[in-house]
């Protein structure tokens, strides 16, 4: 059966960009400066206050994939009158990087995901899938499949669910911790985390975000093979890295 891994990167809006009523709603429980700062930092984690700046997709068996990422240059090329071409896709190490608008990358995602039987995420049920669905609705983009199927079925392999045995384990460790546990190279070891993406986006480091997203895909692939080969029962034959 064909399967694809996917992961998203998001960037929250500045708190001051919202209407006063929305700001008041977001800050209603923040009583200290530290709590206000926590609200600011959390805006990247909700589709109501953030946008998708990258969606990465990787076939774990063929090692081929794509990262759709936001690039204002692509948006400008689509609307300018100077005849400047949009940035071209670039392939590196089996991953094709395709710039576009948020709507472009969401449409690209739905076009690809419809071709696979199964999909794999890390915490996709709790974050990536609902986020994509809401942001799709924002742009009037219709889904091509159900991203929230039966939690205990085989269509969606959420590795956070699998590695915590559907909540039986006491703590839900991050992907970085799971990578370190199994000796897998973590994208976070390069000094970038999800908390940095908003600032990177504002600084125009769009391709760097896409490359960081690709790193998450490769790490998720290795976690998938570890779970399949040594934790799932009956285990699958281990895959080579």
C-alpha positions as CSV (number, residue, x, y, z in Angstrom):
1,X,0.0,0.0,0.0
2,X,1.3,3.5,-0.8
3,X,1.9,5.9,2.1
4,X,3.1,9.4,2.6
5,X,4.5,11.3,5.6
6,X,3.4,14.9,6.1
7,X,4.3,17.7,8.4
8,X,3.5,21.4,8.6
9,X,5.2,24.6,9.8
10,X,3.1,27.6,11.0
11,X,3.6,31.2,11.8
12,X,1.4,33.2,14.1
13,X,0.3,36.8,13.4
14,X,1.5,39.6,15.7
15,X,-0.9,40.2,18.6
16,X,-1.3,43.8,17.6
17,X,-2.6,42.9,14.2
18,X,-5.9,41.7,15.6
19,X,-8.9,43.9,16.3
20,X,-9.0,45.2,19.9
21,X,-11.9,42.8,20.7
22,X,-9.8,39.8,19.6
23,X,-6.8,41.0,21.5
24,X,-8.9,41.3,24.6
25,X,-10.3,37.8,24.1
26,X,-6.8,36.3,23.6
27,X,-5.5,38.1,26.7
28,X,-8.4,37.6,29.0
29,X,-6.6,35.1,31.2
30,X,-3.1,36.8,31.0
31,X,-2.5,38.7,34.2
32,X,1.3,39.2,34.1
33,X,3.8,40.2,31.5
34,X,5.1,36.7,31.4
35,X,1.6,35.4,30.7
36,X,1.1,38.0,27.9
37,X,4.4,36.8,26.4
38,X,3.2,33.2,26.5
39,X,0.0,34.2,24.6
40,X,2.2,35.9,22.0
41,X,4.3,32.8,21.6
42,X,1.2,30.5,21.4
43,X,-0.4,32.3,18.4
44,X,1.5,30.1,16.0
45,X,-0.3,27.0,17.2
46,X,-3.8,27.8,16.3
47,X,-5.4,28.1,12.8
48,X,-7.4,31.1,14.0
49,X,-4.3,33.1,14.7
50,X,-1.7,31.6,12.4
51,X,-1.1,30.5,8.8
52,X,0.6,27.6,7.2
53,X,4.0,28.6,5.9
54,X,5.2,25.1,4.8
55,X,3.7,21.6,4.2
56,X,6.2,18.8,3.6
57,X,5.3,15.4,2.2
58,X,7.6,12.4,1.8
59,X,7.1,8.9,0.5
60,X,9.1,6.9,3.1
61,X,9.6,3.9,0.8
62,X,10.8,5.8,-2.4
63,X,12.6,8.6,-0.4
64,X,11.0,11.2,-2.8
65,X,9.0,14.1,-1.6
66,X,7.9,17.7,-1.9
67,X,7.8,20.7,0.4
68,X,5.3,23.4,-0.5
69,X,6.3,26.7,1.2
70,X,5.1,30.2,1.3
71,X,7.2,32.7,-0.6
72,X,6.1,36.3,-1.0
73,X,8.2,36.4,-4.2
74,X,5.8,33.9,-5.7
75,X,2.8,35.9,-4.7
76,X,4.4,39.1,-6.1
77,X,5.2,37.4,-9.4
78,X,1.5,36.4,-9.7
79,X,0.3,39.9,-9.3
80,X,3.0,42.2,-10.7
81,X,2.9,43.9,-14.0
82,X,6.6,43.8,-14.8
83,X,6.6,40.3,-16.2
84,X,8.9,38.9,-13.5
85,X,8.6,35.1,-13.4
86,X,7.6,33.2,-10.3
87,X,10.4,31.4,-8.5
88,X,11.1,28.0,-10.0
89,X,10.8,24.7,-8.0
90,X,14.2,23.3,-6.9
91,X,15.1,19.7,-6.1
92,X,17.6,18.8,-3.4
93,X,18.3,15.3,-2.0
94,X,15.0,13.8,-3.3
95,X,12.9,16.7,-2.1
96,X,11.3,19.2,-4.5
97,X,10.8,22.7,-3.0
98,X,7.8,24.5,-4.5
99,X,7.2,28.2,-3.5
100,X,3.7,29.7,-3.5
101,X,1.0,31.4,-1.4
102,X,-0.7,29.7,1.5
103,X,-3.6,28.8,-0.8
104,X,-1.2,27.3,-3.3
105,X,0.5,25.1,-0.8
106,X,-2.7,23.9,0.7
107,X,-4.0,23.0,-2.8
108,X,-0.8,21.2,-3.5
109,X,-1.2,19.2,-0.4
110,X,-4.7,18.0,-1.2
111,X,-3.7,17.1,-4.7
112,X,-0.9,14.8,-3.4
113,X,-2.6,13.3,-0.4
114,X,-5.4,12.0,-2.5
115,X,-3.0,9.6,-4.3
116,X,-1.9,7.6,-1.2
117,X,-3.6,4.9,0.7
118,X,-2.1,5.8,4.1
119,X,-0.6,8.8,5.7
120,X,1.9,9.1,8.6
121,X,2.3,12.0,11.0
122,X,3.7,12.8,14.4
123,X,0.9,14.4,16.4
124,X,-1.1,14.9,13.3
125,X,-4.4,14.3,15.0
126,X,-3.7,16.9,17.6
127,X,-2.1,19.5,15.3
128,X,-1.4,19.1,11.6
129,X,-4.7,17.6,10.4
130,X,-7.1,20.0,12.2
131,X,-4.8,23.0,11.2
132,X,-4.8,22.1,7.5
133,X,-8.6,21.5,7.5
134,X,-9.4,24.9,9.1
135,X,-6.9,26.8,6.9
136,X,-8.3,25.1,3.8
137,X,-11.8,26.4,4.8
138,X,-10.3,29.9,5.2
139,X,-9.2,29.8,1.5
140,X,-12.4,27.9,0.3
141,X,-10.3,24.9,-0.6
142,X,-12.2,21.6,-0.4
143,X,-10.6,18.5,1.1
144,X,-9.9,15.5,-1.1
145,X,-10.0,12.9,1.8
146,X,-10.8,12.6,5.5
147,X,-7.7,13.6,7.6
148,X,-9.4,12.5,10.8
149,X,-10.4,8.9,10.2
150,X,-10.9,6.3,13.0
151,X,-8.1,6.8,15.5
152,X,-7.6,3.1,15.9
153,X,-7.7,2.2,12.2
154,X,-4.8,1.9,9.7
155,X,-5.4,4.8,7.4
156,X,-3.6,7.3,9.6
157,X,-0.5,6.3,11.5
158,X,0.0,9.0,14.1
159,X,3.4,8.1,15.7
160,X,2.7,10.1,18.8
161,X,-0.4,7.9,19.4
162,X,1.6,4.7,18.6
163,X,4.7,5.5,20.7
164,X,2.5,6.5,23.8
165,X,0.2,3.5,23.3
166,X,-2.8,5.8,22.8
167,X,-2.2,7.6,26.0
168,X,-1.3,4.7,28.2
169,X,2.2,6.1,28.7
170,X,2.5,8.7,31.4
171,X,4.0,11.4,29.3
172,X,3.8,12.6,25.7
173,X,7.4,13.3,24.8
174,X,8.2,15.6,21.8
175,X,9.5,14.3,18.5
176,X,12.9,15.7,19.5
177,X,13.0,13.5,22.6
178,X,11.9,10.4,20.7
179,X,14.7,11.0,18.1
180,X,17.2,11.3,20.9
181,X,15.9,8.2,22.6
182,X,16.5,6.1,19.4
183,X,19.6,7.8,18.2
184,X,17.9,9.5,15.3
185,X,19.2,12.8,14.0
186,X,16.7,15.5,15.2
187,X,16.1,18.6,13.1
188,X,16.1,20.5,16.4
189,X,19.8,19.6,16.8
190,X,20.5,22.3,14.1
191,X,19.3,25.0,16.5
192,X,15.8,25.6,15.0
193,X,12.5,24.7,16.6
194,X,8.9,25.4,15.8
195,X,9.1,28.5,18.0
196,X,11.6,30.0,15.6
197,X,9.5,29.7,12.5
198,X,7.5,32.9,13.0
199,X,10.7,35.0,13.3
200,X,12.3,33.2,10.4
201,X,9.2,33.9,8.2
202,X,9.2,37.6,9.1
203,X,12.9,37.8,8.3
204,X,12.3,36.4,4.8
205,X,14.1,33.0,5.5
206,X,11.4,31.1,3.6
207,X,13.6,28.4,2.0
208,X,15.2,27.8,5.4
209,X,11.8,27.0,6.8
210,X,11.2,24.6,4.0
211,X,14.5,22.8,4.6
212,X,13.7,22.6,8.3
213,X,10.3,21.1,7.5
214,X,12.1,18.5,5.3
215,X,14.2,17.6,8.2
216,X,11.1,16.8,10.2
217,X,10.0,14.5,7.4
218,X,13.2,12.5,7.4
219,X,13.1,12.2,11.2
220,X,9.5,11.0,11.1
221,X,10.5,8.4,8.5
222,X,13.1,7.0,10.9
223,X,10.7,7.0,13.8
224,X,8.2,5.1,11.6
225,X,10.7,2.4,10.8
226,X,11.7,2.1,14.5
227,X,8.1,1.6,15.5
228,X,7.3,-0.8,12.6
229,X,10.4,-2.9,13.2
230,X,10.7,-3.1,17.0
231,X,7.6,-1.9,18.8
232,X,4.6,-2.8,16.6
233,X,3.5,-6.4,17.0
234,X,3.9,-8.3,14.9
235,X,6.8,-6.2,13.8
236,X,7.6,-5.4,10.1
237,X,11.1,-6.0,8.7
238,X,13.4,-3.1,9.7
239,X,14.1,-0.7,6.8
240,X,17.6,0.6,6.1
241,X,18.3,4.3,6.7
